[in-house]
Amino acid sequence: MSKVLVIRLSAIGDVAMTIPVVYSAAEANPDDSFTMFTQTFLMPLFINRPPNVNVMGINTRNTEKSLFGFLRYAFILRKYKFDMVLDLHCVIRSRIVDVIFRLSGKRIFKIDKGRRERRLLTGRPPKEIRRLRPVTERYAEVFHAAGFHFEETFVSLYEKHPVDDTAIRFVAENKEGYRVGIAPFAKHRGKVYPVEKMEKVVEILSGRDDITVFLFGGRDGEKAVLDRWEKEYAHTRNVAGRYTLDKELPLIGKLDLLVCMDSANMHFASLVGTKVISIWGATHPYAGFYGYHQREDLAVQVDLPCRPCSIYGNKPCYRGDWACMNEITPERIVDKIDGYLRRL
């Protein structure tokens, strides 16, 4: 039996993508134990996990923000006597943990991020737009290198467990028509469809008696925008800031479809088996961060020689016009929604 420390500290979507791999590996290797080391606020993602999966949290935004604080926590990890470390992050913080355990004679296995491939993919034209390996495959390779053999068996966080829909009873009961979620925000501008255009999508959908729109987002400014949409458009409900993550996941699971950016919401939907229409601007599905088991034909994007220009959407548009997002019309998104719903 091996005690395994698995590290992925951020970002939200990247941590979410570890779940199909960690759960599949754990179920196939029941005599081994796997401890996921991530941010404290992301621990609620790891629900309904196999009995041999544990989660440890660290708060690098507060108590362990300083180098000293992180080092102190990293040294505490040694007392749990892990046999090996699987580093799915490979950044300065995770490498600190790697060194501490390597000095103790433990085996370390690291992810190959394919940094050179990513640079080529996001360089300025002319360039070859080539599909890179999905991040979930790269995660799985780390487990395989460590000697853990398994097949991809994960389907949904709720496949083998009942959904606690107490907090979302108003959605779970009396389903009428289609439930379409819209999550219009992302961390970086290169991933965000213009708000006024997305509002037009909401306006069009609100005129349909067979669709109820559920709006997802963060607090403060995002919530204020969505509150206004809820007031102005019929058949629209804003759930931003209403639920904790472990309660929001079942709600996403009740949707017929989620419309979102290349963002954490795409990965949340993937974890609960909800199909996604994703809108892509500066980033690209070929970079390896597409939603787990999502249909690529449901991605909305325009073909431009400059795309993709960023892996994470955090770079400024060197053209200055953000054509990758601005050239996508609201009507095109609505048509994609209609096409999917007609096949249900």
Disulfide bonds with the S-S distance in Angstrom:
none
